[in-house]
Structure formats: C-alpha cells, structure tokens
C-alpha cells in the first residue's frame, strides 16, 4: 500500500531522511520512501500496513501527517518512473537557462554531450564569452539556427518578389 505523507513545503528531503532514519532504527515494515520531482509538500511511503506507516511518520519535525486514503502504483506511476524524452538541443541553438545562477539568461550552445546530459553554452549578454556547462534539463530552446536560416531565405524571396513587382 502506498501512503501519502504531508510535509512542510521545501523540507521534503529533510523529512524523508528523518523517516528513513526512524525506519532503520525501529526496523519497521516500510518498503520504500520517495519524493517525486515537482511534487512539493508530499512524500510517498510504501508500507505493508497502516500501523507501520503511521509509526514511521509519527512525531517527526516537518511531518504534518498521513493522508487517509491510500493510492495505487498506477496513480503515481508517471511521477516515479523516469521519462525518456528526445533531446532536441543542437549546436548553435539559442537557449534560455532555467536554473540558478544564470536563470533567465540567454545563451548560445557550443557543444552538446547527450551521454552526460550536458551542454556547453556561452552567455549572450556577457562581455567576454565564457563557456558554461549546464544540464540539458536546465535549458529551453528559444531559437534554432535552421529557423534563422529559413527566415532569412523567406526575407530574400520576399525582397526578390517585390523587385519583380516593381518591374511590372
């Protein structure tokens, strides 16, 4: 059975560590404890029975309580299993950095290492181009080099069309 434990927001990791420590000390029947990425204020606890789950979370800092209803694995499957998404970041793409310390900065991709899940970028606003390595999860493509070339070709063809129109 999977129980949902309500915890203080942004203290999920601390609460999870305290629960794990208590489970190991008291040798409780807890199968797993997980904190899904993106779900704030909650921890999932898989236990054999409700008594073990309640005892593992009872009287701990940051733990507010157990939600009454248990849930099935199918309901939380999409939060727990990693999703493999095709990385479509290429060299010369313009990206926005989503994580600190360069949050909301625009950068140009110099190199992509898909095995490591990293990209080397240079910040566009920087006076001196310094290469910075960021995780691919922490960047979002804003503009592609291909898109830029397509736009330029369209502008050239429009200009050519206008000159033909003027000749008539």
DRENMILO-883018 format. One record per residue (C-alpha): x, y, z. Coordinates in Angstrom, 2 decimals. Layout:
<pts>
+---------+---------+---------+
|       x |       y |       z |
+---------+---------+---------+
|       X |       Y |       Z |
...
+---------+---------+---------+
</pts>
This chain:
<pts>
+---------+---------+---------+
|       x |       y |       z |
+---------+---------+---------+
|    0.00 |    0.00 |    0.00 |
|    1.23 |    3.47 |   -0.83 |
|    0.56 |    6.24 |    1.68 |
|    0.82 |    9.96 |    1.03 |
|    2.56 |   11.91 |    3.79 |
|    2.01 |   15.67 |    4.03 |
|    5.20 |   17.54 |    4.93 |
|    6.36 |   21.14 |    5.16 |
|    6.95 |   22.56 |    1.68 |
|   10.63 |   22.61 |    0.66 |
|   11.53 |   20.32 |    3.58 |
|   10.69 |   17.09 |    1.74 |
|   14.30 |   15.85 |    1.70 |
|   14.81 |   16.53 |    5.42 |
|   11.53 |   14.84 |    6.33 |
|   12.38 |   11.87 |    4.12 |
|   15.79 |   11.49 |    5.80 |
|   14.17 |   11.57 |    9.25 |
|   11.60 |    8.93 |    8.22 |
|   14.30 |    6.67 |    6.77 |
|   16.38 |    7.04 |    9.93 |
|   13.38 |    6.12 |   12.13 |
|   12.51 |    3.11 |    9.92 |
|   16.07 |    1.80 |   10.17 |
|   16.23 |    2.28 |   13.97 |
|   12.88 |    0.62 |   14.70 |
|   13.10 |   -1.94 |   11.86 |
|    9.62 |   -1.10 |   10.55 |
|    7.87 |   -2.79 |    7.60 |
|    8.47 |    0.06 |    5.15 |
|    9.33 |   -0.95 |    1.60 |
|   10.19 |    2.41 |    0.07 |
|   10.12 |    6.16 |    0.59 |
|   10.15 |    8.53 |   -2.35 |
|    9.89 |   12.21 |   -3.13 |
|    8.71 |   12.75 |   -6.70 |
|   10.35 |   15.59 |   -8.59 |
|    7.98 |   18.53 |   -8.98 |
|    5.52 |   17.48 |   -6.25 |
|    6.04 |   19.83 |   -3.34 |
|    4.81 |   19.19 |    0.19 |
|    4.26 |   15.43 |   -0.16 |
|    6.22 |   12.19 |    0.20 |
|    5.13 |    8.73 |   -0.90 |
|    5.66 |    5.90 |    1.56 |
|    5.15 |    2.26 |    0.60 |
|    4.40 |    0.07 |    3.61 |
|    2.94 |   -3.34 |    4.34 |
|    0.33 |   -1.97 |    6.76 |
|   -1.05 |    1.35 |    8.01 |
|    0.40 |    0.94 |   11.52 |
|    3.98 |    0.83 |   10.20 |
|    3.37 |    3.87 |    8.02 |
|    1.88 |    5.87 |   10.89 |
|    4.66 |    4.88 |   13.28 |
|    7.37 |    5.85 |   10.78 |
|    5.95 |    9.37 |   10.38 |
|    4.71 |    9.96 |   13.93 |
|    6.10 |   12.91 |   15.91 |
|    8.80 |   13.96 |   13.44 |
|    9.75 |   17.53 |   12.53 |
|    8.39 |   18.76 |    9.16 |
|    5.85 |   15.89 |    9.01 |
|    2.26 |   17.16 |    9.20 |
|    0.51 |   13.81 |    8.90 |
|   -0.68 |   10.96 |    6.70 |
|   -3.48 |   11.46 |    4.20 |
|   -6.30 |    9.00 |    4.98 |
|   -6.67 |    7.42 |    1.55 |
|   -4.06 |    5.03 |    0.15 |
|   -3.19 |    5.20 |   -3.52 |
|   -2.20 |    2.64 |   -6.14 |
|    1.03 |    2.47 |   -8.08 |
|   -0.83 |    3.22 |  -11.32 |
|   -1.91 |    6.61 |   -9.92 |
|    1.68 |    7.71 |   -9.20 |
|    3.49 |    5.78 |  -11.92 |
|    4.03 |    8.86 |  -14.12 |
|    5.68 |   10.75 |  -11.22 |
|    8.01 |    7.96 |  -10.15 |
|    9.25 |    6.45 |  -13.42 |
|   11.79 |    8.49 |  -15.37 |
|   10.52 |    9.70 |  -18.71 |
|   12.96 |    9.45 |  -21.56 |
|   12.45 |   12.42 |  -23.81 |
|   14.31 |   13.03 |  -27.02 |
|   16.79 |   15.85 |  -26.55 |
|   16.44 |   18.26 |  -29.41 |
|   19.20 |   20.68 |  -28.48 |
|   21.84 |   21.18 |  -31.13 |
|   24.96 |   23.24 |  -31.67 |
|   24.32 |   26.95 |  -32.37 |
|   20.82 |   26.89 |  -30.83 |
|   19.85 |   29.88 |  -28.70 |
|   18.61 |   28.67 |  -25.30 |
|   17.27 |   30.14 |  -22.08 |
|   18.82 |   28.86 |  -18.85 |
|   16.16 |   27.74 |  -16.35 |
|   18.30 |   27.19 |  -13.23 |
|   20.38 |   29.40 |  -10.98 |
|   22.88 |   31.14 |  -11.05 |
|   22.17 |   32.15 |  -14.67 |
|   18.38 |   31.87 |  -14.52 |
|   16.54 |   33.59 |  -17.43 |
|   19.83 |   34.33 |  -19.24 |
|   20.03 |   33.63 |  -22.95 |
|   22.96 |   31.61 |  -24.27 |
|   24.29 |   30.03 |  -27.44 |
|   25.05 |   26.29 |  -27.48 |
|   28.66 |   25.48 |  -28.33 |
|   28.66 |   21.73 |  -27.71 |
|   26.14 |   19.07 |  -26.60 |
|   27.08 |   15.88 |  -24.74 |
|   23.94 |   13.73 |  -24.82 |
|   25.56 |   10.86 |  -22.89 |
|   26.29 |   13.08 |  -19.91 |
|   23.12 |   15.13 |  -20.45 |
|   25.06 |   18.39 |  -20.55 |
|   25.54 |   21.31 |  -22.89 |
|   28.35 |   23.84 |  -23.04 |
|   26.97 |   27.33 |  -23.68 |
|   28.21 |   30.91 |  -23.81 |
|   26.08 |   33.69 |  -22.38 |
|   24.91 |   36.21 |  -24.97 |
|   24.81 |   39.15 |  -22.55 |
|   28.34 |   38.56 |  -21.23 |
|   31.10 |   40.95 |  -22.31 |
|   33.59 |   38.08 |  -22.52 |
|   32.33 |   34.73 |  -23.87 |
|   33.00 |   32.21 |  -21.10 |
|   31.92 |   28.60 |  -21.67 |
|   29.48 |   27.36 |  -19.03 |
|   28.39 |   23.71 |  -18.67 |
|   24.71 |   23.21 |  -17.82 |
|   22.45 |   20.18 |  -17.60 |
|   20.12 |   19.69 |  -20.56 |
|   17.18 |   19.67 |  -18.13 |
|   18.04 |   23.24 |  -17.19 |
|   17.85 |   24.78 |  -20.67 |
|   15.00 |   25.54 |  -23.04 |
|   15.48 |   26.11 |  -26.77 |
|   14.28 |   29.56 |  -27.82 |
|   15.56 |   29.74 |  -31.39 |
|   17.15 |   27.31 |  -33.79 |
|   19.88 |   28.08 |  -36.31 |
|   17.73 |   26.39 |  -39.02 |
|   14.80 |   28.68 |  -38.18 |
|   17.06 |   31.69 |  -38.57 |
|   18.22 |   30.47 |  -41.99 |
|   14.64 |   29.77 |  -43.11 |
|   13.58 |   33.28 |  -42.03 |
|   16.50 |   34.81 |  -43.96 |
|   15.58 |   32.81 |  -47.08 |
|   11.94 |   33.96 |  -46.79 |
|   13.03 |   37.59 |  -46.46 |
|   15.28 |   37.25 |  -49.53 |
|   12.47 |   35.69 |  -51.58 |
|   10.05 |   38.43 |  -50.46 |
|   12.55 |   41.11 |  -51.48 |
|   13.02 |   39.41 |  -54.86 |
|    9.22 |   39.27 |  -55.28 |
|    8.94 |   43.00 |  -54.50 |
|   11.59 |   43.90 |  -57.08 |
|    9.75 |   41.80 |  -59.70 |
|    6.54 |   43.58 |  -58.76 |
|    8.21 |   46.97 |  -59.15 |
|    9.46 |   45.96 |  -62.62 |
|    5.91 |   45.37 |  -63.83 |
+---------+---------+---------+
</pts>
